[in-house]
């Protein structure tokens, strides 16, 4: 049996300290936590930076490092620094160094990096080793050269090698969320289907319980499957909460693709052992003929300014889409005449369909609409110029020419907010590897007193 303690769904989200203490008392074999994801968009991969504050990350990591010392087991974080880019991994290593120096600990770190040079991926593309996933954009050498960061998602094999170094702490770049949890159970002979399935259920901590904010859970892996136990006193796992998590960030509730194969939970059985714990058996791991890892890449999409206007006049609220469409036509024409080309204006209607756009077939308009004008351009100067051209339209544009000039509300002055460089994802592909280590590096380092 292998016990994996997961303090939280992601470092920086917070967790119940009492729940973590209860988890340590269960004597886990390893503590594993995720460091990030692509949930908050391409900016973090584009810049190689963290979405979470340094202070929050350091405070929580210090507590979890102390828990590791108490438990005397390895501590592992995957996708360090939100995006898992090499710069983000270095940032996280620096935080770990600081803590070790402050606490007087001497520690062995294993550092796994997932960053990909464009030349490597260009060679693989030319050799037919890069395959698009569903809805992937077409890519070329120019696409890859334009990326500020490319990462590959490491699998269980990479984490297992890091564990074999005997490191106290493993800091990994971009990994699959499940690899950091499944690696040790698989290495120790637990059921591989159960290992991958339990890792999927545990990737977000207590999200698969009735008390998601409690954070901490314990998963016991064995030769037949796994048992999930929430550590929060009020948290409960049920067959429903556990099985439903297969739908989280996954298009198929029965199949999950990972490096080296896929998980099939078609025959899985979920059994409530009591009012808090769930036992799962019957999951299968199906090895693949090729070893592939997912690629993620981000590149600069331009410079952006955003403006917000608030519309409350009932007639304008009722006709807000027509009002915005007219502004788009006229502001675009004026900007092209006075500033040139190389920009795009977008209007999002907050309180109508800003979240889903055209997909929101049941949108309803209330008493107030926020109109978010977004200008994206090739240069910062162009974005600022077009945003200023848009300004008077958002403040005074009438529905018809023959009526009094209206005035709407700007919540800020100036209303134009500079968002600087913005990024976009440009890879949704897999890379075929002859050897799992062909795209990753691993090194160990001693830190502390």
N, C-alpha and C positions, 0 to 999 in steps of 0.2 A: 504494500500500500504506500502511496505517496500523497502527502498532504501539501497543498498549495494554498497559501494565504494571500488574498488579494485585498489590499487596504482600501482601494477606491477605484472607480472607473477610469480616472486619469489623475495624475499628479497635478495639483493646483485647484482641483474641484472641491477639496475638503472632504472630511469623513468624521465619523463618530469616534473620538479617542477611546472611549470605553469599549467600543466594539473591537478596535484594534488590540486593546489589551486582552480582551477575551480570546481573540484569535491567537495571540502569542502564547497564551496559557495552554492552547491545544497542541503545542509543540510541532509547528509545521516543519516541513523539509526544505521549504524555500518560500521567499516572499517575492511576489511578482506584481508589477504595476505598469500600466501603460502611461506613456508620456505625452501622447497627442494623437492627431489624426488629420484628415483633410476636411473635417466638418465645417470649419470656419473659413473655407475658401483658399485661394491660391497665394495670398499675400505672404504667408509664413514660409511656404516652400520657395516662393520667388525670392524672398529676402534672406532665407536661411535663419529665421528668427522664431522666438517663442510667442505664442499668444497670451500666455500667463505672465503675471508680474514676477520679476526676479525675487522680490521679497516673499511672495506666497510660495513659490517653488522652493526657495531655500528653507523656509520655516517648516513646510511639510516634509521635505526630504530629510531635514535634520531629525525630525521625530521618527521617521521610518528607519533612518540609519541607526538610531538608538534602539528601536525595536529589533532590528537585525542583530545588533550586538547582544541584546538580551537573549534572543533566541539561539544565537550561535549558528546561523544558517546563511546561505548566499542570499543576496538581495539583487534583484534584476529589474531594470527599467528598459522598456522598448520604445522606439520612436521618440527618443529623448529630444527635448526642446521643441515639442509640438510637431515639427515636420520631419525630423530625423536626418536632415541634411548634415554634412560634415561640420559646418560652422556651428550648428545648433548642438551637436554632440560635444564639441570643444567647449562651448559655453557651459554645458551641463557638467563636464569634467571639472571646469574651474570652480563651479559652485561646490562640488564635492570636495575638492582640495581645500577650499576655505573652511568648510565644516570640519574636516579632519584636523586641520591646523588648530581650530578653535577648541575642539574637544580633546586634542592630544592623542588621537587614534593613529595607528599605523595600519594602512590597509593596502591590499592588493586589488587593483582594478583590472578588469578585462574590458577593452574598448573595441566594439564592433562598429565598423563604418560601412555605409551603404551607398555613398555618393558615387555617381557614374560620370566619368569624363565623356564629353560628347564624341570624341574620336572612337571610343570603345563601342558606343551604341551605333555610330555610323558604320563601322566595320561589320557589326552584327546585322544591321539593316541590309547592307549590300550582300551579305551571305545568306539572306533569307531566314535569319534567326529571330527576327522581330515580327510578331504577329498582332494584328489589331484585335481588340475586344469589341463587343457590341457598341455601336455608335461612336467608335473611335474616329478621330479626324485623320485625314491623310497627312502623312509626315514625309519629310525629305531631309537631306543633310542640312539645308538652311533652317528647317524647324529646330533640329537638334542644336545647331550652332547658336540659335537665338535663346536657348534655355539658360536661365541664370543658375538653376539647380536641377539635376536629374537624380532620382534615387531609385533603387530597386528594393523590393520588400523581402527582407531576409526570412527564412523559414526555420523550422525546428532544428535542422541539421546545424545551422550556424550558432544557434543558442546552445546546443549540446556541446559544440567545440569550445565555446566560451566557458561553460561550466567545467569542462575537463581541465581547464587551467588551474582550478582550485582558487579562483578569485573570490574575495569577500563580496565584491560588488561588480556587477556587469552593467555597463552602460552601452546600450545598443542604439544604433541609428535606426533608420526606417525598417520596421519589421511588420509582419502581419500581426494583428492584435492577438491572435490565438497562439502564435508560435512561442511566445514567452511563457505561456502557461502549459502547453502540451509537451514541451521539450523534455523536461525531467521525467514525467510519467512514462513517456515513450522509451526513453533511455533505460529506465529501470524495469521494463518489461510489462507495463500495464497495457490493457487493451487499447490498441491504437485508435479504434473508432471512438471508444469512450474518452480517450485523452483529447482528441480533437473536438468532440462534441462538448465535453465539459469545459474546454478552453473557450469555445464560442459562447457558452452560457455565462462563463465567468469574466469575459473580457471587459465588461462595464461594471464590475463589482456588483453592488446591490441593485442595479437596475432591473435585474430579473427576480426581484422580490417585491413584497407589498410595501416596503419602505426604502425607496431608492436612495434617499439622502443619507442613509446610515453608512453606505459605502462598503464596509468590510464584509467579505464572505470567505468561507473555507470550503475547498473542494477536495474530497477524498477520492483518489483514483485507485483502481485495483484491476484484477485480471478480467473482470466481467463488465465493468462500466464505471460509474462515478456516483457520488452522493454530494449534493450541494446543501450547505448549512449556512444560513445568515448568522452573522455575529451580533448584529444589533438586537437588543433585547425585545424590541417591538416588531422586528422584521420577521416575515414569514415567506418561505418558498412554497409554492404550490405547483402541481402539474401544469396549471395554466400559465403561471408567470414564467416557469422554466421553459416550457415548450414554445411559448410565444416569442422568446428571444431569438429563435432561429430566423425570424422575419426581420430582425433589427439589421439595417444596412445590408440586406441580403435579398435578392430578387426571388430566390427559390427557397421556400421554407423547409425543403428536404435535402438540398444539396449545397455544400460549401466548398469552393475551390481553394486549394492551398498549394504552395510549392511541393511538387512531387506527387500530387494526387488530389482526391476529393473525398469529402465526408458525405456519407449517405445515411440519413436518419429515418428513412421510410419505415424501417422495422423497429424503431426505438419505442420503448415502453417507459412511461413516466409513472412512478408509484410514490404516493405520499407515505413516508415512514411514520410521520406524526403530524402535528399541526405546524411544524416549522421546516422539516427536512424533506427533500425529494431525492429518490433513487432513480437512476436512468441506466437502462441496459438495452442491448440490441442495435447499437449504432455501429456502422461499418466504415472502415477506411479502405478506399480503392486506389492503389498506386497507379500512377500514369506511366506511359511509355517514355515520355519526355519530361525532363526536369525544367520547369519554367518558373520565372519570378515576374511579378507585376512591376511595370515601370510607371513612375509618376514624374512629370516634368512641368515646370512653370516658366513663363517668359513675360517680359514687359509687354503690356497691352496699350500703354499710352499714359497720359497725364489726365487728371480728373479734377473737376470742380463740381460741387453739389450745392443747390439752393433749395430752400424749403419755403413754400407759401401756404398759408392756411385760408381756406375758403369756407365761409359760413352763410353767405347770402343764399337763401333757399332756391332762387331761380338758377343761380350759378352751380349750386350743388347738384341740382336735378339735371343740368346740362354740362356737367364738368368734363365729360369725355369730348364732346364737341368743342368746348372751349380750349382744351389742351391740344386737340388736333389742329385747330386754327393757329394757335401759338406756334406749334411745331413748324407748320408750313411757313409762316411769316418770319419767325425768328431764324429759321434755317436759311431762307432766301436772303435776309438782310446780312447774316453772318458771312455767307458765301460772297456777297457783293463787297463787303467791307473788310473781311479778314482772310478770305480765300478758302480753300478746301482743306481736308485733313482733319475733320472733326465729326462727331456724332452727338446729337441731342436726344435724350430719352426722358420721358415723363412717366413717373410712377405715382399711382393714385392711392395714397395711404388712407385706409378706411373703405376702400372699394375692392381692389384686387392687386395691391402691391406685392403680395406674397406669391401668388400663382399666375398672375396675368391672365392671358386668354384661357388658361386651363380652369379658371374659377367660374364655372357655369352658374353657380348659385350666389354670386356676389350681390350684396345689398348696400345701398347708399344710406348713410345716416344724416345727421344734422350738420356734420362738418367733414371736410375732406382735406387731407394734407397733400399738396402737390409737390413732389420731389423732382426737381429738374436736375438731370445729370448730364454733364458735358464731358466727353472723352475726346482727347485730341492727341496729335502726334507730338506736340510740344507743350510745355507748361504755359508759355506765353499765349499760344493759341487757345488753350482751354480757358484761361482767365479772360481773354478777350471775348470769346463767345459767351461765357457765363455772364459777363457784364452786358452784352447785347440782349441776353435773355431776361435780365433783371426787370426792365420796365414792363415787359409783357406779363410777368408773374404778378406785378403790383397793380397794373391799371388796365389790362386789356379787356375791352367790352365784348360781349357775345355778338353784338351786331354793331354796324357802323353808326346807325342813327339812334343812339341812346346816350345817357349820361355816362361819364367815365367812372368806373367803379374803383374802389380801393380795397385791397386785400391785406392780410397781415403777414409780416415777416417776423418770425420769432427771434431772429438774430440780426445784428447790424455790424458789419456788412453781411448780407445774406449769402454771399458766395463763400463757400468753405473749401479750402484747398486740400484735396486728398492726396496730392503728390503723385508719385508713380503708382500705377495699378497693374496688377498681374493677371494672367489667365493660365489655366491648365491647358496643356497642349499634347499630352501623352495619355493614352488609355490602352496600353499595349502590354504584351508579355514578351520576355526575353528568354530564349532557350539557351541553357547552359550545359556543356558537356560535363562539367564538374560544378557542384553547388558553390565552390569557393572562387570560381572564375570572376565573380563580380563583387567580391567583398574582401575586407581586410580585418584582421584581428591582431591586437597587440595588448600586452600587459604592462602595467606600470605600478610602481610603489609610491604611495603618497602618505602624507602625515608627518608626525613628529620623528 
